[in-house]
Amino acid sequence: MGLFDGLFGRKKQAANDPLEKVSVLPGLELSKALADYWPQMEATKRASIKIIATPVEDPHCRKNSFGCYPTIPRGFAYPRDENGNFLYPLAQLHCADMPPLAGYPDSGYLQFYIAVKDNDVYGLDFDDQVTQKNFRVLYFEENDVWDPETDFDFLAEIIHSDYSPVNKPHSLEFALQTDYLGANEIAFDANTAFLEKLRRKYPQLVDDFGDELYDSFPCNGHKLGGYAYFTQNDPRQYNAAYKDWLLLFQMDSDEDIMWGDVGVGNFFIPPDNLKRKDFSTILYNFDCS
């Protein structure tokens, strides 16, 4: 092969480089080889609500918050753990303030509580992740809290606990977003069946493609709905009864929130229960590195 043949050969190879990036959506580029399967990836999309959390100075009642006093009916029996300790008010979401999300309430208050007193695993029972004895998910319609509780002196110790994953109170804002593939979920293998074709065509690059999908479609962050993120494994894979449960709410680690060693907390719900606003059956999980 002559010099020019060699040069043109290399140019031709570079032009057909399967790792060369091309645009599939505004702001999203994929390798050429992966971009050929964008229609299959796009079909896996799920709407979700991104939660933007901003640290604040005090934990007074806010409609949308992490680590603040909740909006509950006056005289309501505040939730306790199995030992009688008050639960920590992890998150409160005023559904009327969120972008519409199919299946989710469009009004009312959705609240999440976990055990932090004398409990170093945030209320998680690794053998029973659905019985709400050391965590709780509550929902109040707007009319339920027309006369809200204002005296939270009883909660002073818990709200300032050093054992909560939330190091500072936060106010919240919301934005609609789209998730794809579910890179950390049990759905990932089914959503990426096309990788087998790439494995046969580019056996030496299959790891590169896998890494690219994980980097391009992260499922981390604070959110409602969409695909979940884990630092370890999806707990739904161990019990067929949970495999179709939806991500209800996810709180990730960041500068002022820390689940163990940079972990993440998730709450899952049966789809029909979500439609009925029935939050009595929940799968709670957290894991960390």
C-alpha atoms as one frame of an Amber mdcrd trajectory, in Angstrom:
protein
   0.000   0.000   0.000   1.362   3.366  -1.033   1.645   6.457   1.133  -1.499
   8.089  -0.241  -3.471   4.857  -0.051  -2.442   4.528   3.557  -3.414   8.098
   4.323  -6.775   7.811   2.585  -7.379   4.487   4.300  -6.881   6.074   7.673
  -9.113   8.990   6.749 -11.854   6.597   5.659 -11.552   4.673   8.905 -11.744
   7.876  10.956 -14.823   8.977   9.041 -16.543   5.729  10.032 -15.344   5.746
  13.619 -18.203   4.199  15.679 -17.174   6.341  18.671 -17.464   9.639  16.793
 -20.130  11.802  18.445 -23.304  12.911  16.687 -26.257  14.909  18.008 -29.509
  13.054  18.761 -31.202  15.786  20.813 -30.320  19.388  21.585 -27.557  19.130
  24.150 -27.198  15.346  23.809 -24.551  13.660  21.693 -23.949   9.927  21.335
 -21.425   7.773  19.549 -22.432   7.025  15.961 -22.891   3.349  16.746 -25.233
   4.128  19.642 -27.045   6.879  17.784 -28.297   4.280  15.288 -30.391   2.895
  18.158 -31.737   6.207  19.399 -35.349   5.311  18.447 -35.157   2.313  20.824
 -33.677   4.493  23.563 -36.211   7.247  23.053 -39.023   4.723  23.501 -37.866
   4.131  27.106 -38.409   7.756  28.166 -40.183   8.529  31.429 -41.217  11.924
  32.655 -39.905  12.912  36.081 -39.745  15.978  38.274 -36.329  17.328  39.176
 -36.139  18.787  42.679 -33.839  21.773  43.151 -32.966  21.989  46.857 -31.580
  25.188  48.376 -30.211  25.284  51.954 -31.958  27.704  54.323 -31.201  28.884
  57.827 -34.116  27.618  59.877 -36.570  24.701  59.768 -39.843  26.626  60.020
 -42.792  25.270  58.042 -42.461  25.535  54.262 -44.778  24.062  51.688 -41.869
  22.348  49.920 -38.919  21.340  52.047 -36.292  18.905  53.200 -35.707  18.778
  56.957 -38.328  21.337  57.966 -41.381  21.206  60.211 -44.252  19.645  58.248
 -47.747  20.841  57.458 -50.007  18.558  59.512 -53.496  18.980  60.989 -53.598
  20.585  64.421 -53.631  17.817  67.044 -52.545  15.133  64.553 -50.657  12.232
  66.147 -47.150  12.945  64.884 -45.525   9.756  63.486 -43.198   7.771  65.727
 -40.858   4.824  65.236 -41.381   1.378  66.760 -39.680   2.547  69.981 -41.897
   5.590  70.393 -39.362   8.151  69.133 -40.567  10.927  66.849 -39.637  10.412
  63.213 -37.542  12.922  61.302 -39.429  15.023  58.690 -37.272  14.122  55.713
 -39.278  15.790  52.944 -42.535  17.582  52.235 -43.842  18.182  48.712 -46.821
  20.418  47.981 -48.175  18.706  44.872 -49.976  21.809  43.566 -46.589  23.525
  43.168 -45.105  20.757  41.010 -45.354  20.374  37.229 -48.119  17.889  36.324
 -46.877  14.289  36.320 -49.145  11.449  35.201 -50.468   9.389  38.098 -49.266
  11.775  40.815 -51.558  13.952  42.944 -52.033  17.480  41.628 -52.770  18.892
  45.070 -52.221  18.075  48.722 -49.079  17.425  50.754 -46.889  14.358  50.298
 -44.541  13.742  53.246 -41.682  11.359  54.037 -40.416  10.529  57.526 -37.542
   8.328  58.740 -36.148   7.214  62.098 -32.911   8.876  63.197 -32.911   8.597
  67.008 -30.982   5.483  68.135 -31.078   4.328  64.508 -27.923   4.483  62.389
 -29.548   3.170  59.195 -32.190   5.917  58.835 -35.042   3.596  59.754 -34.302
   0.990  57.091 -35.042  -2.668  57.906 -33.032  -4.738  55.440 -35.274  -7.762
  56.057 -38.566  -5.877  55.735 -38.433  -2.743  53.605 -42.198  -2.240  53.290
 -43.564  -2.234  56.852 -43.745   1.396  57.934 -42.569   0.972  61.497 -39.403
   3.098  61.273 -40.332   5.194  58.294 -43.605   6.701  57.148 -45.150   8.217
  54.029 -48.157  10.458  54.659 -50.473  12.353  52.365 -52.875  15.134  53.313
 -55.477  16.711  51.073 -55.615  20.499  51.134 -58.766  20.470  53.284 -57.070
  18.189  55.816 -54.648  20.935  56.820 -56.834  24.026  56.730 -55.934  24.453
  60.426 -52.279  23.315  60.604 -50.215  22.548  63.679 -47.934  25.421  64.688
 -46.369  24.133  67.928 -43.386  21.907  67.150 -41.443  22.320  70.375 -41.694
  18.548  70.868 -39.679  18.039  67.679 -36.723  20.305  68.545 -34.325  17.449
  69.337 -35.201  15.436  66.218 -35.175  18.338  63.759 -31.602  19.196  64.799
 -30.377  15.602  64.941 -26.805  14.956  63.801 -27.921  11.536  62.535 -30.207
  12.779  59.787 -28.974  12.613  56.164 -30.129  16.233  55.783 -27.484  18.464
  57.339 -29.389  21.725  56.768 -33.037  22.573  56.122 -33.830  23.135  52.429
 -36.496  24.904  50.417 -37.473  23.263  47.123 -38.288  24.167  43.542 -39.319
  21.853  40.706 -38.695  21.339  37.001 -40.030  18.749  34.564 -37.419  16.500
  32.965 -37.172  13.279  30.932 -35.315  10.130  31.987 -34.097   7.412  29.631
 -32.953   3.776  29.911 -32.709   3.452  33.707 -28.994   2.706  33.807 -29.061
   1.539  37.447 -32.435  -0.199  37.341 -33.676  -3.707  36.687 -35.228  -2.220
  33.531 -31.814  -1.458  32.029 -31.133  -4.849  30.423 -34.521  -4.912  28.705
 -34.146  -1.272  27.630 -30.715  -1.905  26.091 -31.247  -5.196  24.230 -29.631
  -3.498  21.232 -26.260  -3.701  23.006 -26.050  -7.370  22.042 -25.924  -6.347
  18.382 -23.153  -3.879  19.141 -21.352  -6.535  21.158 -21.218  -8.775  18.088
 -20.247  -5.953  15.735 -17.746  -4.153  17.997 -16.661  -6.648  20.689 -13.675
  -4.506  21.635 -15.855  -1.420  22.237 -18.823  -2.813  24.135 -17.484  -1.570
  27.488 -17.061   1.902  25.998 -20.681   1.886  24.866 -21.876   0.749  28.291
 -19.901   3.476  30.036 -21.244   6.049  27.608 -24.849   5.098  28.348 -24.269
   5.362  32.102 -22.661   8.779  31.664 -25.206  10.096  29.151 -28.353   9.017
  30.992 -27.762   9.436  34.735 -30.697   8.762  37.055 -29.231  10.446  40.115
 -30.385  13.607  41.862 -33.422  14.597  43.931 -36.563  13.725  42.005 -40.061
  12.293  41.776 -40.866   9.620  39.229 -38.699   8.477  36.355 -35.892   5.978
  36.800 -34.140   5.408  40.121 -30.465   5.627  40.991 -28.533   3.257  43.264
 -24.944   3.009  44.434 -25.433  -0.732  44.962 -28.356  -2.762  43.583 -32.014
  -2.238  42.778 -33.881  -3.891  45.705 -36.824  -4.723  43.424 -34.758  -7.395
  41.696 -34.933  -9.640  44.766 -38.716  -9.930  44.928 -40.932 -10.347  41.866
 -43.792  -8.648  43.727 -41.883  -5.345  43.596 -40.528  -5.403  40.043 -43.208
  -3.100  38.604 -43.295  -0.647  41.519 -42.597   2.946  40.519 -40.100   5.385
  41.927 -42.179   7.716  44.065 -39.433   9.915  45.497 -35.642   9.975  45.536
 -33.274  12.022  47.699 -29.635  11.911  46.657 -26.471  13.021  48.455 -24.991
  16.446  47.767 -23.003  19.110  49.612 -25.532  19.412  52.455 -27.240  16.001
  52.267 -25.379  12.785  52.956 -26.769   9.238  53.047 -23.978   7.303  54.752
 -20.993   7.331  52.399 -22.430   9.400  49.514 -25.517   7.220  49.105 -29.105
   7.722  47.986 -32.561   7.141  49.450 -35.530   5.851  47.384 -39.232   5.226
  47.969 -41.221   2.982  45.591 -44.968   2.435  45.255 -47.355   0.113  43.356
 -48.753   2.057  40.358 -52.403   1.459  41.280 -51.804   2.693  44.827 -50.284
   5.892  43.502 -53.347   6.543  41.352 -55.574   6.046  44.423 -53.363   8.303
  46.572 -52.820   5.312  48.856 -49.350   5.588  50.408 -49.726   2.811  52.957
 -47.647   0.347  50.893 -44.150   1.645  50.172 -40.758   0.049  49.527 -38.086
   2.150  51.246 -34.407   1.738  50.409 -31.139   3.527  50.901 -27.656   2.412
  49.979 -24.204   3.951  49.855 -20.723   3.280  48.525
